[in-house]
Amino acid sequence: MFTPERMHQINVMVFESEIEEVTREIVRLGILHLVRLDDSQPWVEQLGEFDAGKLSEKIYRLDQRVANLMKDLEIRELPLEERDSKLLEMSVGDLDGMERDVTALEARVQDMVRRRKELEVNLERMKGIFNDVSPLAQVGLAGIKTPYTFLEVHYGQVRAENLEYVNEKTAQLAAVVLPLVQRGGMEVILLIGLKTDRLKIKRILREAAFDEIEMPEGGEKGGDSSLVVEGLEDKIQGIKEKVDSLGAEIREVRKDNSAAITDYHRSLRVAELLIRVKSYLKKTKKTYIFSGWVPSDRKRLVENEIMRAARGRAFIQIVRPEEITEVRDGSLKVPVMLKHPSFFRPFAMLVSNYGLPEYSVIDPTFFFAISFLMMFGMMFGDVGHGMILAFIGWFLGFRRGGEKRNHGTVTVGKLAFWCGLSSILFGLLYGSVFGLENLMEGLWMKPMHNVLYFFKVAIYFGIVFISLGILLNVINAIRTRNFKAIFFDHAGLVSAIIYWCGIGAVSIFLSNKPIPVVLISLGIGLPVLLLFLREPLAAVFARRRVRFERGLMTYLMETAIEVMEIVTGYLGNTVSFIRVAAFALAHVGLFIAVFSLVDMVKDKSAGYVYSALILIVGNAVIIALEGMVVTIQAIRLEYYEFFGKFFMGGGVAYKPIGLGAGPDRKEGKETA
C-alpha cells in the first residue's frame, strides 16, 4: 500500500512453431506488460519482426465497419472478459464469413440510416419555416404583399429592447407595427406602411437591427397565411410518420442482428489484441523472443503457462529490477502498478491527476487520503451538511446497480461519501448542525469563539504536514540511492533542520522569551554553512577535486539565492495552512448571513414560508459552493505544499495486454 507492487522482468525465447499458441496464452492471461526490445537492447534492431501483413489491415478495417454498424444501430459495446477466450481460436475463414455478413448488413442499414437522416434534416427545415410563418396566421392577411399594392410590408424579428425604438420612430409615419409572438428575447413583428415612406421605414428597421423573414409563398400569391401554416403542419406530420417508420425498421434490424454484431466486434477486438502482442515479437532464424514485466506474485504463473503453451520448447528468464543495469542507470523504467484497499481508491484518482509515482519511491495515496479528509472536515465541519453530502455520495457510489453507472461517477460518489463522514465528525467536534451551534455542545471547540486558537491549530497542522513531506523525500532519496539529495535537496535534512529550528525560534520569540544563541548558531547558521559547503563536501566523499563549473562567485550567488528560496518557500508553505482555519470560519460566516436574512423576513406577511425557503436555498448554496471551494483548497494544499516536497512523478503505468483488462480485477486490486 505504501509502495508500488513489486515487479519482475520476464524474457522469453520460443520456437516459431509454437508462437501462435504462446501469443494466445499471453492474451488469455492478461498479465504481461510487454516492452519493445529495441528500446532497451540496441542489438535487437538487427532482428526481424513478426509480419502480420494484410491480415492486420483487414482486421482493422472490418472492426471499423462493425463499430460503425453498432453506432448506426445504437448497439452498446461490451467489455472483453476472460470467458471470451474461445474467440482466440478465430481463423481467416471466420474473418471471410464475417466480412460477407457485414457487407450485406451494411447495404441494408446504411440506406435506412441515410434516408432517416435526410428526413430528419428536412423535418428540421420545415419546423424552422413553420416557426417563421406561423405568427402570420394570427392576423389572417391574404395577398398583402404583391407588386401592385400601395403598402410597404415587412415581416421579421427584432430584439425586444429595440421594439420600443421601432414604435417611436414609426409613430410619425402612416404605419402600424403588430407584435405577433415573442421568442427568446426576440419579437416577431409585422410592419405595414406606405410605399411613399419605404426609405424611412427601411432606415428605421436597419438601425433597429431588424431581421427580415421571407414572406410565405402562399401569401405572395394571394393565398391565406393560415392555409400555408396548415399545409406546413400536414407536411411536418407526414415527415414525422416516415421517420418513425424508418426508426421501427432499424429497431427490428437491431433486434435480429444485435447478438451477431456484438460477437463480431468482440472477436475482432480479440484479434487486434493478438496482432498487438505480435508487434512486440522479434524474430531470429527459427525462434521469436520477447520481454515484459509481471507482478512478482504472478511470475511463476506466467512462466508455467507460457511453458505449457510452448509444450516445453521455450527458454524463460525471470530477473529482478535491481539486477538490470538499464534500470539502475535510469534508462529503463519499471512499470508501476498501485494496489489499494477500496477505501483509498477515490483518493488514488486525485493522486494520479498529479502524476504517477516512479517504481522505486513511496506511493503517497495513504497519506493523501488521511490528510485530505482531515482538512476537508476542518473546513466543512457540520453534522447536517455532512449527512447530506454522505447521502449523495452513498447514492452515487455505493447504491446497488452502481456497476451500471459511469466509473467516474461512482468514484466521485465514494469520495463525497467519505468527505461527508469527515464533515459529520468535525461537526460533532464543533457542535454544529446546519449552522445551529446551540443544539449540542461541541466535543472540541466553536471555531468562531476560538479564532486565534483555531489559526494556531491550522499552522501547527501545516508544520506537521510539511515535515511529513520532508520525511518522505528523505525516504525516497534513500530508496533511489541519491545520497546527496538526502542532505542537500530542497526538502533534504539540512533544509529540514533550518525549517524546524526556525519554527522553534519563532515560537520562542512569540512567547516573549530570548532566543538561545545555540539555536541560532547551530540550528540555523551551521546548516546554512553546510549548504554553501555542499560541493566541496561532495567532492571529498567522492574522492575527486572540487569543481565550480561556472566559477566560485557564481556558485556562492546561486547558493545564497537558494537559501533565500528555502526560507521564503517554507514560510509561504506554512502560512498557506491558515486557509484551513479561514475557510472553516467562512463556512460559519455563510450560516450567519443566511440566519440574518431569515430574521429580516420572519416577522413579515408569510414570513414562515420565506424563512423556510431562505433556509433551504441557503443551505443548498452553502453545500454546493463551499463544498466545491473547500475541495479545491484541500487539493491545492496537497499538491503544492505536500507533494512539492517529495513527489517523484514520471512513472510508467503497468498496462498488460489481454482479456478482462488486467489480472487483478477479481481480487479487488487496481492497475495504475
C-alpha positions, 0 to 999 in steps of 0.5 A, a space after each residue: 500500500 505504501 509502495 508500488 507492487 513489486 515487479 519482475 522482468 520476464 524474457 522469453 525465447 520460443 520456437 516459431 512453431 509454437 508462437 501462435 499458441 504462446 501469443 494466445 496464452 499471453 492474451 488469455 492471461 492478461 498479465 504481461 506488460 510487454 516492452 519493445 526490445 529495441 528500446 532497451 537492447 540496441 542489438 535487437 534492431 538487427 532482428 526481424 519482426 513478426 509480419 502480420 501483413 494484410 491480415 492486420 489491415 483487414 482486421 482493422 478495417 472490418 472492426 471499423 465497419 462493425 463499430 460503425 454498424 453498432 453506432 448506426 444501430 445504437 448497439 452498446 459495446 461490451 467489455 472483453 472478459 476472460 470467458 471470451 477466450 474461445 474467440 482466440 481460436 478465430 481463423 481467416 475463414 471466420 474473418 471471410 464469413 464475417 466480412 460477407 455478413 457485414 457487407 450485406 448488413 451494411 447495404 441494408 442499414 446504411 440506406 435506412 440510416 441515410 434516408 432517416 437522416 435526410 428526413 430528419 434534416 428536412 423535418 428540421 427545415 420545415 419546423 424552422 419555416 413553420 416557426 417563421 410563418 406561423 405568427 402570420 396566421 394570427 392576423 389572417 392577411 391574404 395577398 398583402 404583399 404583391 407588386 401592385 399594392 400601395 403598402 410597404 410590408 415587412 415581416 421579421 424579428 427584432 430584439 425586444 429592447 429595440 421594439 420600443 425604438 421601432 414604435 417611436 420612430 414609426 409613430 410619425 409615419 402612416 404605419 402600424 407595427 403588430 407584435 405577433 409572438 415573442 421568442 427568446 428575447 426576440 419579437 416577431 413583428 409585422 410592419 405595414 406602411 406606405 410605399 411613399 415612406 419605404 426609405 424611412 421605414 427601411 432606415 428605421 428597421 436597419 438601425 433597429 437591427 431588424 431581421 427580415 423573414 421571407 414572406 410565405 409563398 402562399 401569401 405572395 400569391 394571394 393565398 391565406 397565411 393560415 392555409 400555408 401554416 396548415 399545409 406546413 403542419 400536414 407536411 411536418 406530420 407526414 415527415 414525422 410518420 416516415 421517420 418513425 417508420 424508418 426508426 421501427 425498421 432499424 429497431 427490428 434490424 437491431 433486434 435480429 442482428 444485435 447478438 451477431 454484431 456484438 460477437 463480431 466486434 468482440 472477436 475482432 477486438 480479440 484479434 487486434 489484441 493478438 496482432 498487438 502482442 505480435 508487434 512486440 515479437 522479434 524474430 531470429 532464424 527459427 525462434 521469436 523472443 520477447 520481454 515484459 514485466 509481471 507482478 512478482 506474485 504472478 511470475 511463476 504463473 506466467 512462466 508455467 503457462 507460457 511453458 505449457 503453451 510452448 509444450 516445453 520448447 521455450 527458454 524463460 528468464 525471470 530477473 529482478 529490477 535491481 539486477 538490470 543495469 538499464 534500470 539502475 542507470 535510469 534508462 529503463 523504467 519499471 512499470 508501476 502498478 498501485 494496489 489499494 484497499 477500496 477505501 483509498 481508491 477515490 483518493 488514488 484518482 486525485 493522486 494520479 491527476 498529479 502524476 504517477 509515482 516512479 517504481 522505486 519511491 513511496 506511493 503517497 495515496 495513504 497519506 493523501 487520503 488521511 490528510 485530505 479528509 482531515 482538512 476537508 472536515 476542518 473546513 466543512 465541519 457540520 453534522 447536517 451538511 455532512 449527512 447530506 453530502 454522505 447521502 449523495 455520495 452513498 447514492 452515487 457510489 455505493 447504491 446497488 446497480 452502481 456497476 451500471 453507472 459511469 466509473 467516474 461517477 461512482 468514484 466521485 460518489 465514494 469520495 463525497 461519501 467519505 468527505 461527508 463522514 469527515 464533515 459529520 465528525 468535525 461537526 460533532 467536534 464543533 457542535 454544529 448542525 446546519 449552522 445551529 451551534 446551540 443544539 449540542 455542545 461541541 466535543 472540541 471547540 466553536 471555531 468562531 469563539 476560538 479564532 486565534 486558537 483555531 489559526 494556531 491549530 491550522 499552522 501547527 497542522 501545516 508544520 506537521 504536514 510539511 515535515 511529513 513531506 520532508 520525511 518522505 523525500 528523505 525516504 525516497 532519496 534513500 530508496 533511489 540511492 541519491 545520497 546527496 539529495 538526502 542532505 542537500 535537496 530542497 526538502 533534504 535534512 539540512 533544509 529540514 533542520 533550518 525549517 524546524 529550528 526556525 519554527 522553534 525560534 519563532 515560537 520562542 520569540 512569540 512567547 516573549 522569551 530570548 532566543 538561545 544563541 545555540 539555536 541560532 548558531 547551530 540550528 540555523 547558521 551551521 546548516 546554512 554553512 553546510 549548504 554553501 559547503 555542499 560541493 566541496 563536501 561532495 567532492 571529498 566523499 567522492 574522492 575527486 577535486 572540487 569543481 565550480 563549473 561556472 566559477 566560485 562567485 557564481 556558485 556562492 550567488 546561486 547558493 545564497 539565492 537558494 537559501 533565500 528560496 528555502 526560507 521564503 518557500 517554507 514560510 509561504 508553505 506554512 502560512 498557506 495552512 491558515 486557509 484551513 482555519 479561514 475557510 472553516 470560519 467562512 463556512 460559519 460566516 455563510 450560516 450567519 448571513 443566511 440566519 440574518 436574512 431569515 430574521 429580516 423576513 420572519 416577522 413579515 406577511 408569510 414570513 414562515 414560508 420565506 424563512 423556510 425557503 431562505 433556509 433551504 436555498 441557503 443551505 443548498 448554496 452553502 453545500 454546493 459552493 463551499 463544498 466545491 471551494 473547500 475541495 479545491 483548497 484541500 487539493 491545492 494544499 496537497 499538491 503544492 505544499 505536500 507533494 512539492 516536497 517529495 513527489 517523484 512523478 514520471 512513472 510508467 503505468 503497468 498496462 498488460 495486454 489481454 482479456 478482462 483488462 488486467 489480472 487483478 480485477 477479481 481480487 479487488 486490486 487496481 492497475 495504475 
